[in-house]
Structures are given as C-alpha cells and as structure tokens.
Amino acid sequence: MTHTVLSIAGSDPTGGAGIQADLKTMTVLGVYGAAAVTCVTVQNSKGVRRVSPLSPELVTEQIESVLADHHVQVVKIGMIGTGEVARAVSNSLRNFKGEVVCDPVFVASTGDKLTDNHAVAEIITHLIPRTTVLTPNVAELEQLSGRRIKTEEGLAGAAAGLMHPAGRLRGVAVTGGDGSGAILTDLLVHAGTTSLQVETVTHPRRETDNSHGTGCTFSSALATYLCLGHDLVTAFQKSIDFVDDLLRNSATAAIIKHGGGKGPLLHHRS
C-alpha cells in the first residue's frame, strides 16, 4: 500500500512555501504527495504581491478527483484564502475518515495577509470540526481561540479550549518560532487516556535567512509522520527535529541564498 498524503493549500511560485514546500517535505520523508491548489499567489522572497483564490467548484473537483482515485491516508490543509473555499474543502472531506492536519495560514512570513476575516470565521465553523490535528503559530491560535496569549500556561489553555469531547480534534501543536529569545518552546496539547496532556520541546533558535516555508514544512512533516504510522506525540517530536535540522543545514548554506529577501528552506539538504 502506497503511503499518500493529500495537500490542500496555496501555490508559492518561489517553491519555498505552500503546496511546493509540502510536496518537497513529503518526498524527502518517504511518502507520495498529491496536491489540490486553493489559491495562486504572486510572490517572491521580498513579499506577496497578489493572492488569487480559485473557485470553490474547482477546488472541490481537484479534491474529489484525488480521493476517488488514490488511497489517501492523511490530508494536510494549508492556505484556504476565502470562506467559500473553506466550506468547499469541508464539504469535500465530509466522508474522509483519516487524519486531517490543518495549518491555518493567515499571514505570510513577510507579514502579508493571506486570509480575510470572513475566511477565518468559516475555518473555525467548517474546517476545525473536520480537523484531527491543528498546527497554528501563537498569533493564529489567538485568532482561533479569541484569547490573548502571554504565557505558556495561557497558550496551553487556548489550545485546550479548541478541543471538545464530541469533536475530531485530538491535538493542537503550537510552534514557537515567532517568539523571542535564544531558546524556543514548541507545545502539543493532545487527548490522553483520561484527560488532556501537554508535551513541550525546547530547542535553540536557528539564525538563518533561509527560513521561508517553515510552518508549511512543519505541518506537512507532521502529516507525513502520521501517515507513516507514528503516534501523535512521536510525529510531533520528529517533525520538530526535521525542521530544526533543515534550519541548521539551511543556515550553513548562506552562499546558496535564493532571492534578495527571506530565502526558502533547502529541503534537498536534509
């Protein structure tokens, strides 16, 4: 049986983030990656110039075409763009029983907005109920939870607040790369046997200009490790190690700089 992950996300013409980063990650880690595009972006290492969402009908046809023909075990959702596309994706996954890893991409690493406020509300209403593992950064978690987060305890509380006994969501992984300080903390809130459990992993910050696509890479690595049969905690830890290794290898490859702004992770050096 071929291990297959379907990425549903936006396209980055630089190849650093979005669908392109997802497929690179899946290939490097040893699964087959399929892709359904939600938005086409015009961007480079210096910023995003334009976001053009595809029609909900076209997004739906892509997803349903892949699901009807490939044995997809895990779905990874990235940039959605509009509320209409959020509803289309949710409806397309109504009968999907596998893992759904959702990375709620609201703002690009350059600071450019990628998702409108209406879409954020639709993601909460329609996509979160389909999701089994959510991978927001702190700012995205604040938008999803409606809470201001100032401490690690507040972060864990906001993540736990998204999980309901009757829902599919069984884990929220929050990466700490947007924080300050030399040591970063990544956190996983997940459903234990009788109560919610919290796992934390600390690691040094990697200073590098080649970091574009880190969030997409982390979430697609998590989806890939789940597809390969790892439990959630192990998949979380292995995904952190994978991205950390990529950042370290990319930092030592400054001579390979792509573009005049924030360069991409160099997946081929993993």
Sequence and secondary structure as in RCSB ss.txt:
>XXXX:A:sequence
MTHTVLSIAGSDPTGGAGIQADLKTMTVLGVYGAAAVTCVTVQNSKGVRRVSPLSPELVTEQIESVLADHHVQVV
KIGMIGTGEVARAVSNSLRNFKGEVVCDPVFVASTGDKLTDNHAVAEIITHLIPRTTVLTPNVAELEQLSGRRIK
TEEGLAGAAAGLMHPAGRLRGVAVTGGDGSGAILTDLLVHAGTTSLQVETVTHPRRETDNSHGTGCTFSSALATY
LCLGHDLVTAFQKSIDFVDDLLRNSATAAIIKHGGGKGPLLHHRS
>XXXX:A:secstr
   EEEEEEEE TTSSSHHHHHHHHHHHHT EEEEEEEEEEEEETTEEEEEEE  HHHHHHHHHHHHHHS   EE
EE    SHHHHHHHHHHTTT  SEEEE    B TTS B S HHHHHHIIIIIGGG SEE  BHHHHHHHHT    
SHHHHHHHHHHT  TTSS  EEEEB TTS SSEEEEEEEEE SSSEEEEEEEEE    SEEETHHHHHHHHHHHH
HHTT  HHHHHHHHHHHHHHHHHHHHTTGGG  SSSSEE  GGG 
